[in-house]
Amino acid sequence: MHARIQKWENSLAVRIPRSFAAATGIEEGSAVEIANDDGETRLHPLPAPRYELDELLAQITPEDLHTEINSGQATGGETW
């Protein structure tokens, strides 16, 4: 498959044909790794990051915690 490099603002870009993207699982917003192996450019899709709630909560420090904010009296159908 052939493609052409084009200027995209201050960078260069290559368009990936839809059939190739579908076959490799690449879609808009996919994270990829670009590598140069002995002068050969390679593009590898990266797996989507997986997060576990317990791991994220364990990273909270006292500096990350905030106090309550008083936003005034309820003005609609809020329940406090």
C-alpha positions as CSV (number, residue, x, y, z in Angstrom):
1,M,0.0,0.0,0.0
2,H,1.3,3.4,-0.9
3,A,0.6,6.7,0.8
4,R,1.9,10.3,0.6
5,I,3.4,12.4,3.4
6,Q,1.6,15.8,3.7
7,K,2.2,18.9,5.8
8,W,-0.2,19.3,8.8
9,E,0.5,22.7,10.4
10,N,4.1,22.4,11.7
11,S,4.3,18.6,11.4
12,L,4.1,15.9,8.8
13,A,1.3,13.5,8.5
14,V,0.3,10.3,6.6
15,R,-3.3,9.3,5.9
16,I,-4.1,5.7,6.8
17,P,-6.7,4.2,4.5
18,R,-9.9,3.1,6.1
19,S,-9.4,-0.6,5.1
20,F,-5.9,-0.7,6.6
21,A,-7.1,1.1,9.8
22,A,-9.9,-1.4,10.2
23,A,-7.7,-4.4,9.7
24,T,-5.2,-3.1,12.3
25,G,-7.7,-1.8,14.9
26,I,-6.6,1.8,14.5
27,E,-9.3,4.5,14.8
28,E,-9.5,8.2,15.4
29,G,-7.9,8.9,18.8
30,S,-6.0,5.7,18.9
31,A,-2.6,5.9,20.7
32,V,0.3,4.6,18.6
33,E,4.0,4.2,19.0
34,I,6.2,5.4,16.2
35,A,9.7,3.8,16.0
36,N,12.7,4.1,13.8
37,D,14.3,0.6,13.3
38,D,17.5,0.9,11.3
39,G,16.0,3.6,9.0
40,E,12.6,1.9,8.7
41,T,9.7,3.7,10.2
42,R,7.2,1.5,12.1
43,L,3.9,2.4,13.6
44,H,2.3,0.2,16.3
45,P,-1.1,0.6,17.9
46,L,-0.9,0.8,21.7
47,P,-3.5,-0.9,23.9
48,A,-6.0,1.3,25.6
49,P,-5.0,2.0,29.2
50,R,-6.9,0.1,31.8
51,Y,-7.7,1.7,35.2
52,E,-8.7,0.1,38.4
53,L,-10.6,2.3,40.9
54,D,-8.6,0.9,43.9
55,E,-5.3,1.8,42.2
56,L,-6.5,5.3,41.4
57,L,-7.8,6.0,44.9
58,A,-4.6,4.8,46.4
59,Q,-2.8,7.6,44.5
60,I,-4.8,10.3,46.3
61,T,-2.7,12.3,48.7
62,P,-3.9,14.7,51.5
63,E,-2.9,17.6,49.2
64,D,-5.4,16.3,46.6
65,L,-8.4,16.4,49.1
66,H,-10.6,19.5,49.1
67,T,-13.1,20.8,51.7
68,E,-16.7,21.4,51.0
69,I,-17.8,24.4,49.1
70,N,-20.9,26.3,50.1
71,S,-22.8,27.3,47.0
72,G,-25.7,29.0,48.8
73,Q,-29.3,28.0,49.2
74,A,-31.0,25.6,46.9
75,T,-32.7,27.4,44.0
76,G,-34.4,24.6,42.2
77,G,-35.3,21.0,42.9
78,E,-32.0,20.1,44.7
79,T,-32.1,17.8,47.7
80,W,-29.5,18.4,50.4
